Amino acid sequence: MSKLRLGVNIDHVATVRNARGESYPDPVRAAELALAAGADGITAHLREDRRHISDADIDQLAVICRKRGRPLNFECAVTPEMEAIALKHRPHAACLVPERREEVTTEGGLNVAGGHNTIAPVVKRMVEAGIRVSCFIDADLAQVAASKAVGAQVVELHTGAYCEAVRHGHRDQAERLLENLRAAAGEAARLGLEVHAGHGIDYETVKPVAAIPELAELNIGHFLIGEAIFIGLGPAIQRMRALMDEARAQVAA
C-alpha cells in the first residue's frame, strides 16, 4: 500500500491575519513551515468574497510551491473568475468546491450530477491546461459517477459529517458514514479516479479515514492551524503524519 499523502490547508492562517487587517501571520510562511514539517503539498481556497486567502497569497503560494517542487492544490468555486485565475497560475491541482457566501465553511459536497453541463466544460479547459482536476463531493455513488463523467481525474470525499458524528458521540451514525466513505472510495478507484478525502479531520478521526485503502491523500487544515496555537505548526503536522502512517501500517499488517 502506498504512503498516504498529507496536504495542509493554510486558509485559516489568513483568517487570523485578516481579523486585524495586518500583514501577519503570513500564510505563505505557514506553507513553508508545513512543507518543512513533512506536508506533501499545500491547499488554499480562494473564495469569491476573499474572506481569508487573497489573490496575492495565491500568487506567492504558486511561486513557493514551484520552487519547493511541491504541489499547490487550488480550491475554488465553479465560476468564470476562478477558472480564469486557475488558468493563469496553472497549479498542480484544482479542487472544485461548492460555495455559498453565507456559509462559515464548506457545508457539503459539490452537486456534480446536477451541474454536469456547467462543470464539464470547466473541467475540460483546466485539464487541457495541465491542471489535475478534483471534485469535492459527498460520499455518494451517484456523485462519484458524475465526477468521472465530467472528466475529473480525482474525487475528494467530504469527511465532515463523519467527523462531526464522532465528536458528538453518535457512534452508530459515525459507523454508517464511515462505511459510506469506504464504499465511495472503492467505487471511485474502480472507475479509475484517484481518491482524496478531507474536512473536519482531527487526531481522533484521522486513523479510521486513513485506513481506507483506496485513499491517496488527505487534506487537513482547520484542526492543524488550531492545534498549532498550542504546540506549533510543525509538531501538529508531524503528529498527524505519524497517525496517518500508523493507520496505513495497521492495514498492511
C-alpha positions, -999 to 999 in steps of 0.1 A, spaced: 0 0 0 14 34 -10 22 61 15 -8 84 22 0 120 12 -9 149 35 -20 182 20 -21 210 46 -47 237 41 -34 271 53 -66 291 48 -71 299 85 -37 315 90 -51 341 66 -83 342 87 -63 353 118 -44 378 97 -75 393 82 -92 396 116 -69 426 123 -62 437 88 -25 432 93 2 415 72 7 388 98 5 359 104 16 352 68 0 321 52 29 318 28 53 314 58 29 288 72 31 270 39 69 269 40 68 256 76 42 230 67 64 217 38 94 216 61 74 196 87 65 169 62 35 181 43 33 167 8 15 197 -6 -3 229 2 -41 236 -2 -56 270 -3 -92 281 -11 -97 314 -28 -132 323 -20 -153 347 -41 -155 371 -11 -118 368 -3 -126 362 34 -93 346 41 -69 337 12 -62 366 -11 -52 368 -47 -17 379 -36 -15 348 -14 -22 326 -44 4 344 -64 31 338 -38 20 303 -29 22 293 -66 58 306 -67 68 289 -34 53 255 -43 71 255 -77 104 264 -60 100 236 -35 88 211 -61 56 205 -41 20 207 -54 -4 236 -48 -40 224 -46 -61 254 -56 -97 251 -42 -122 272 -60 -159 275 -69 -170 268 -104 -172 304 -117 -156 322 -147 -135 343 -123 -120 313 -105 -115 294 -137 -95 324 -151 -73 325 -120 -66 288 -122 -57 290 -159 -34 319 -151 -14 301 -125 -19 265 -137 -14 250 -103 -7 213 -99 -43 207 -89 -76 225 -88 -104 212 -65 -138 223 -75 -160 230 -44 -195 244 -37 -196 278 -23 -222 299 -6 -213 334 7 -233 330 39 -217 297 49 -190 296 76 -172 267 60 -179 244 31 -210 226 43 -212 197 18 -200 183 -15 -204 197 -50 -235 186 -68 -217 173 -98 -246 152 -110 -269 182 -110 -244 206 -125 -229 185 -153 -234 209 -181 -217 238 -162 -189 218 -146 -178 196 -176 -166 225 -198 -146 240 -169 -130 206 -161 -121 202 -198 -104 236 -201 -85 230 -169 -73 195 -178 -62 208 -212 -41 234 -194 -23 207 -175 -42 210 -142 -53 179 -124 -89 185 -115 -107 172 -84 -144 173 -75 -151 177 -38 -181 155 -32 -202 138 -6 -196 100 -3 -224 93 -27 -220 68 -56 -240 90 -80 -217 119 -74 -187 96 -79 -200 85 -112 -209 121 -122 -173 132 -114 -160 106 -137 -185 117 -164 -174 154 -163 -138 144 -168 -123 149 -133 -92 128 -126 -97 130 -88 -125 130 -62 -121 144 -27 -146 128 -3 -162 152 22 -155 137 57 -172 165 77 -203 146 86 -184 116 98 -160 137 119 -189 156 135 -207 123 143 -176 111 161 -171 143 180 -207 143 192 -205 106 203 -230 93 177 -213 60 172 -239 42 150 -242 72 127 -204 76 125 -200 40 115 -226 43 88 -210 74 75 -176 57 75 -190 28 56 -203 53 30 -168 68 27 -154 33 22 -180 24 -5 -175 57 -23 -137 53 -22 -139 18 -36 -162 28 -64 -141 58 -73 -110 36 -75 -129 11 -96 -137 39 -121 -100 49 -123 -103 80 -102 -77 90 -77 -93 93 -42 -87 120 -17 -106 130 15 -108 159 38 -129 183 60 -131 182 98 -104 156 103 -86 157 137 -64 134 157 -94 113 168 -109 108 133 -78 106 111 -69 69 116 -102 53 105 -102 76 74 -66 70 67 -72 32 69 -94 33 38 -70 16 14 -81 34 -18 -72 69 -4 -41 86 -18 -43 119 0 -58 137 30 -63 174 30 -64 188 66 -63 225 77 -85 240 104 -76 215 131 -39 217 124 -39 255 125 -59 254 157 -35 229 173 -5 250 162 -16 276 187 -8 252 215 21 231 202 33 248 170 26 240 134 55 217 128 47 194 157 10 194 149 17 183 113 42 157 124 17 142 149 -9 140 122 16 124 98 25 98 124 -11 89 129 -17 85 92 13 63 89 3 42 118 -32 36 103 -16 25 70 8 2 87 -20 -15 107 -40 -21 74 -9 -36 58 -1 -58 87 
